[in-house]
Amino acid sequence: QVQLVESGGGLVQAGGSLRLSCVASGRTFSSSEMGWYRQAPGKEREFVAHITWNGATTSYTNSVKGRFAIQRDNAKNTVYLQMNSLKPEDTAIYYCNTIPRTLTWGQGTQVTVSS
């Protein structure tokens, strides 16, 4: 069974950094486009970042451009999200999935940014 496991979240002060990881098990994702999404309390889940299968192209939602960077290591079946200059409005549960989304959501990883 395909499973996505996110990790790396935590509590950080505004201006700090975190690096999230997403490991996919059960199949290889080296040919899949992947993305990070997030869901803040009381809000809908939203797109954050996207990366093509070979990592050549990335895209971001406007609110994180210049602060977040998505990367992948196909040999490890892992996608990363480097988050810098974090803001309180980045507080959310972060998830990864394919783009377009085809898999059951994992449990996500909680990111809390204090002011």
N, C-alpha and C positions, 0 to 999 in steps of 0.2 A: 504494500500500500504506500502511495506517495505521501510524504510528510514534509512539512516545512517547519523548521524550528528557528525562531528568532531569539537573539540574545544580545547582551551588551548595554541594555538600558540601565537607568539609575537616576539618582537625584543629583543635580548639578546646579551651581549658581549661574545666574545670567552671565553670559560672556564665556562660559566654559565650553568644553568639547566632550563628545562621546563618539565611539565608533560601534555601530551596530553590525551584527553578522546574521546571516540567514543561510542555514545549511539545508539543502534539499536531499532527501533520502528516498530510495525506492525507484528512482530513475535518474538518468542524466539530463541535465538542463542546459548542456553546452550549446544547443541549437535554439534555445528559447530566449525570447526577449523577456527581461525581468524588470520588476519594479518594486518600489517601496510605497506604501500607503500609510496613512495614519488616521486615527479617530480620537478626537478630543472629547471630553465629557459633554454630553448633551448635543453633540454634532454628528453629522454624517461622516462616514469614512471618506477620505479624500486622497487623491493621487499626490505623491510627493516627488518621485524621481523614476526615471526609466533608463535602461541601458540595453543596447542591442546585443545580439548573441556573441559578438566578438569584442565588445567593449569599445568599438570605434566611435559610437555616437551615444551621447547622453542628453537627457532633457530634464527640466525641473519645473515645478510650479513656481510662479513668480516670487512667492514669499520666502523661498529658501535659496534662490539663485545667488551665487557668490558666497554662500555660507556652507552649503552641503555638497558632498561629492559622492556619487555612486560608482562603485567599482565591482569587478567580479574576478573570480579565479576559477575557471572552468575545470581545472585539474582537481580542485577541491569541492566542486559543485556548490560553491559559496558565493553569495553576493554581500557586499558591504555598503554601509552608509556612513561616511565620515561627516559628522555634524560639528561645525565650529560656530563661534559667536552665537551660542544658543540664547533664545529669548523665552520669556515666560509663555508666550503664545505658541511655542513649539511643544508644550506639554501635551502628551497624547500617548496612546498605545500605538506602536509602530509595527506594521506587518509587511511581509514580502509576499509576492505572488508573481505569476507569469503575467505578461501583457500581450493580448488581453487576458483577463483573469480566467483561469480554467480550473484552478485547484481549490479544494477546501481551505479556508483560512486556518492558519496556525493560531497559537495562543497569543502571539505577539510579544512585544517587550515594552515595558512601561518606561517612558521618559518623563521626568518631572524637572522643570526648570524653575528655580526660585528666584524671586526678584531681590 
